[in-house]
């Protein structure tokens, strides 16, 4: 049996590593060093471009739980990260060059892996194919993806922040659809009076934006999906006639229409996550936390994802992929990495692990695997394949994607510990069963 893997980023190398362990013959297509993306400089695999931090290490954090689950699945990236780590407090940070070099050496040493250094401009011939193109996918592989996925391919990530439902203070919010059209709890409304709005306006027009790389600049996205801070700069009341318009709403605390109103919309069917409607932004993450928390209902909001606007090639996975990362229209084709809508280095790597395992199982005629829903990897795979999601945006590891605990725990640290312990138990039980 032969499996082709396109892309030697973190997702691609994890897929290759899993396939190799099972004894599969692998063709790994990687266009470096023949051709580089605008962001990549090194000829090594698994190049870390934006940061050397792989986020928190503690088990009661979403990032820590994700890495712990990956370790149990035999992750190459987690193993090499610990061997090349540098001091970074509670985060797992690595020496970027050593990390990539070690992974490259490990992959190149595999006898059953054939490395092909060229840009993939057509679908490779193999029993199964894993497309692990990154957020800066080349024109050649993008054309292949477009052929497979039609118009369900995005080249720019313009996403609003997402907050956890239980961190919204409902003493300052109310549920109502505009003009009462739709379900009563379709939206959570976060009103502001005139004084609060004026303070918010001054804060947002003076807030600091994130650095924009040359390959992230795109003019047409700003009119079709304008950052909230750009809209605010066009006039004191522009937000009140846009995302913060209060028409069709009545604040039950006052009996009147609010001066301004932010609507929160469910991000998942369980209602554990809500996005800030119309608040796509390029503000620094710390500024988003500071400024958006000025809404009284969000004074203690837990941001599960901050708003982003950058180049990010990804497919509309809920319409296209199964939870095992296979393409619904052709189950022998798998996707892995950020192109699936998982966001982050380790999230991408984790999807590569599952894609590799499942590509092997598919070719061998075995049932493919989806990890338990209460594990971080299992929850992310279900998020990207959830057909009920209508406005799909990439998502990183966070506790909001997990099902709530049966017992309500108010203390956040204790709640996260309980969620992590539940995930560990369920993953251990699952792995014991399949072994």
N, C-alpha and C positions, 0 to 999 in steps of 0.2 A: 504494500500500500504506500501511496505517496500523498503527502499534504503540502500544498504551497502556502507560504506565509509572505504577505506583502508588507514590508515595513519592519525595520529593526529598532523601533522605539521600545519603550518599556513594555507595552502590550505585546508587540511582536516577539520580543525575546522570551517573555514568559510563555507564550504559546509554543514556541520552538522547544523550550526547555521541557515542558510537559510532554509534547509529542516524542521527543527524543527518549525520555524515560520509558515510554511505552514501546520503544523500538521501531517507531515509524520512520520512514525515509522522508526527509524534509528538504524542500527547495525554499531557501530564504532569499527573497528579492529585496535589495536595499540599494537605492540609487547613489548614496554616498560611497566613495568620494568622487564618483563621476559627475554628480550634480548635487548641489546644496540648495536647501530652502533659504529664504532671506534671513532666517534666525539661526540656522545651524552653522557651526564652524568646524567641529571636530569630525574626523572620519570614523570615530568609534560609535558603537551601538549605544542605545539607551542614553543619549546625550541629554543632560539636564540644562535647559535653556534659561528659564526665568529665575530659578532659585535653587539653592543647594539644600533647602529644608524640605523634609518629607513629613512635616507637621508633627503634632504631638505624639509622644510615646506612651503616655499613661493609658492604662487599659480602660479607664472610665471616660475616655474621650472618643469621639467618633473615629478620628484618625488612628488612634491607638488600637481600637477594636478592629478596625479594618486590617491593620498590619498583623495583628495577632491571628486573625482568621487566615490571612495569606500564608503565614508561617506554617500553619497546620496543613496547608495544601502544598507545601514544598516550594514556596516562592523563591526564585533566583534573586529577584531584586531586593527583597527584604534581607536575605542572607548576605548579599554583597554590601548592602547599606550598613549593616552592623560591622562589617569588616573594614569599612572605609570611613567610619563616622568621625566627626570632629565635634568638639564641645559646643553645645548650643542650648544649655539649660534643660528644659523639659522637652525639647524637640529633638527629633532624629535628623540631624544634618550630616551631610557627607562631603568629602573631598570630591568635587564633581569629576575631575579628570581621572582620579583613581577608581571611582565608582564605575564610570563608563568603560575604562580600560579593563577592569576586572571582568565585567560582564562580557565584553567583546572577546576576551581570551577564553572564557568558559564556553561561549557559543562556538567559537572557531575550533575548539578542541574536540567537538562532538563528531564522531566518525560518521554518523548517519545524517549529517546536515551538509547540504550543498549550498554555498553562498554565491548568489548571482548579483554582481554589482552593475545594475542598470535600472533605469526608470521603467516601471511596469506601465505599458500603454495598452495592454490587452489582458484579458483574464487568463492567468496561467493554466496550463493543462495539468490536472491532478485529480485524484479521487475526491479531494475536498480542498477548498481554498479559504484561507483566513485573510481578510483585508484589515490590516492594522495601520492604516494611514493616520497620520497625526493631524493636528489642527491647521497645519500649513501644507496640506496635501498638494502634491504637484498637479499640474494641468493634465498630465497623462493619466494618472490614476483617478483623478476627479472625473474625467470623461468616462472611464470604465464604470465608476460608481453611478454616474448620472444615467448610464445605459441600464443599469440594474434597478435603480430606484426612481427613475423618472424625475419629476420636479421636486421630489421630497429631499432635496439636498440644499443645505444652507451654507453660506460662506461667511456669515457675520453673526456674531453672538451679541444680541442686544437684549439683555435680560434685566428685569426689575428685581429688587431684593425680595427675599422670602423670609418670613418670620414664623416662629412656632405658634400654633394657635393658643396654647395655654399660657403664653407670655403676654397676650393682649389683655389690657385691663378693661374689662367690659363695664366698669363703673363709668368710663368715659367714652364708651362706644355703644352702638346699637346695630341690630340686624334689620335690613330692609333693602329691597330692590328698588331701583329708581322708578318712580311712579307706580310702585307696587306691581311691576311687571316681572313675573318670575316667582321663584320660591322665596319664602320669607327669610330664610337663612342663606340665600345665595351669596350675599355680601355682608361683610362686617364694615360698618361705617365709622370712621374716625374723624369727628368734627373738630373744627377750630372756630373760635370767635375772632372778631376783627383784630384785637390786640395780639392774640397768639399768632394769627396769620402774618401780621406785619413783622413780628420778630422772626418768624420762619423765613419769610422772604429775604430779610437782610442777611440771615445766616447762610442761605443757600447761594445767593449771588456772590458771597465772599468766601465760600468754601473752596478748598484746594482740590483740583482735579488730579487724577492719576496721570503718569507719564504715558504718552501714546507713541508706540514705535512706528517707524515708517511703514512697515508692512501691515499695521493695524489701521492706518488712515484710509477712510473711505467716505467720500462726500455724500453719496446718494443715501446712505443710511440715516443721516442726520435729519432729513426732511421726513422720510417715511417712518422713522422711529427716533424722534428727537430726544436727546438727553434732557431730563427735567431741569437741570441747571441752565442749559442753553435756552429753553423755553422761558424760564424765569428772567433771564437777562434781557428779554425783549419787552419787558414792561411789568409794572407792579401787579397788575391783575391778570396777566396772561394765564397763569396757572389756574385761576378761578374760572376761566372760560375753557379750560382743558381738563387735565386729570383731576383737578380739585374742584370741579364745578359742583355746586350744592343743589342744583335744581332737581325737583322730583323727590326730595327727601325731607323728612321732618324729624328733628331731634326730640325724642320723647321727654328729655329732661327739661326742655324749654318750650316745647310745643310749636317751635318755629323752624324755618329752614336755617341750617348752619350758614355762617359767613363763607366758610370753605370746608370741603369734605374730601378725605382720602378714603377710597374704597379698597378693601382687602378681598381678594377672591381665592377660593379654595384651589390649592395646587395639587391635591390628591384626593381621591374619593373618600378616604378615611377622615378627611378634614383636620389632619394634624398640622398641616402647613398652609400658609396663606401668602400670596404675593401682593405687593403694593402696586395696584393697577396703574399703568402709565408712568411708572417711576424708573424706567431704564435710565441709567446714569453712568457717567465716567468719573465720578468723585472717588477720591481715595476711600478705602474701606473705613478707616477711622473717622473720616468726615461723614460718611453715610450714617454710621452709628450715632455720631453726635447730633447731626442735623435732623435726621428722620425721627429720632427719639423725642423731638420737640412736640410731636403730636401727643397730646395728653394720654391717649389710649396706648401709645407705644413707649411710654417713659421707661419701662423695664423690658422692652422687647428683646427677645433672643433672636438674633439674625442667623438663620441657618445657611443662607447664601446671600452675599452682597451683589448688588447690581454690577454688571460688566458690559463693556462695549469693545469688542476686539475681533480680529480675524479668527475664526474658529469653524473649520469645515466639519459639519456634522449632519447626519441624516435624521429624518423624522422617524426615529426608531419605533415609537408606539404603533405606527402604521405599517412598519416593515419587518420588525424583528420579533422572534420568539424569545422567551426568557432564557433560553440556552445560547443566545446570541447568533442563532441561525436565521437566515433570510426566509420569511414565510413562503415566498414564491419559488425558492430554490434552497431546500434545507441543507444541501451540501456546500453552500457558501455561508461563511460566518464573518461577522464583523467584530472588531475588538479595538479598545482604546477610546480616545476622545471622540472619534467619529461616531460612536454609538450614543453619545450624550452623557457619558460619565465624565466628570470633570476633576482633574487632578492627576498627579503622577502615579500615586499608588492606586487610585481608583481605576486608571487606565490599565495598570499592570494586573490588577485583580481580574478585570474582564478578559485579559489575555490568557490568564490561567484557565478560566472556564471555557473559553473558546478552544484552547488547545485540547483540553480533556474531552470536550464534546465533539470536536472534529474527529478525534480518534475513535470515540465510541460510535459515532454515526457511520463511519466507514466499516467498522467491525460489526455493524448490525445490532449494536446494543442501545438500550434506552439512554438518551442524553440526560444530564443532571442539571437541576436547578436547586441551589442551596435553600435551606429553610428560610421562610419569610422573615423570621425574627433575627437572622444574622445580617450583618451589614452588607456583605456581598450579595446575599439572596435578595435583600430589600432593594438594592440598587438595580439588580437584573430585572426585578419585577417593575420597578419604576420606568425603566427605559422600554419596557414591552407592554405597558398598561394602555390598552386600546381606548380607555375612557379619557385619557389626557388629550385635550384639544389644542392647547397652546404650548407645545413642547419646548422646553429649554434645558440645557445641560445641568446636571446636578452632581455635586460632590457628596462625600460621606457626611452624614449628619444624623442625629438621633430622631429627627422628624420623619424620616422615611420608615422607621420601625413602628410596628403596632404598639399602642400604649400598653402599659402594664395593667393587669387586672386590678391591682391595688394602687390607688393614687398616692404618690409620694411627693410631697410639696418641695422638700429640699432637692435642688437640682443635682448636686453632687451625688447624693444618695440615690436619686432616680437613675442617673446615668450609670452608676455602679451596678444597680439592679438590672438595667437593660443589657449591660455588657455581660454580666454573669449568666443571664438567660440565654444570650446569644452563644456563649461558650458552651453551655450545656447542650443546646440543641445541635450545634455543629459537631460536637464530640459524638453525640448519639447518632447523628446522620452518617458520619464517617465510619463509625463502628458497623453500622448496618450495611453500607455498600462494600466494605472490605470483606 
